[in-house]
Amino acid sequence: MNRKERARIAKETLEAIDRGYYISESDERVTIEDQVEKAVQGTKLYRPEDLGKLSGEVERQQAEDSEETEFEVRNETTLRGARDLVERYN
C-alpha cells in the first residue's frame, strides 16, 4: 500500500468518525457513534514530562495486580500498529 492509498484511507476514517457511521463493503450502514464517544471519553494524554509519574504509578499498580503490563514504543504507522495487534491478539 502506497502513501497515497494510506492517506485516502485515513481521510475516509476521519470522515466516518465525524459522521458517526460508515458504509460497509456489503453496502450496510455501520453506526460507530457510541464506540467513538467511549473511545474519546477513555482517552488519556501522556506527555513526555509525565513519564516519571506514570512509571511510578505503573510499578505500584503492578505490585497490586497479578496481571503483567507491557509497554512498547514503535516507530510505525497506525495501520501497521493495528495490523500487528490483530495478528498478535486475534
Order of alpha helices (4+ residues) and beta strands (2+ residues): alpha-beta-beta-alpha-alpha-alpha
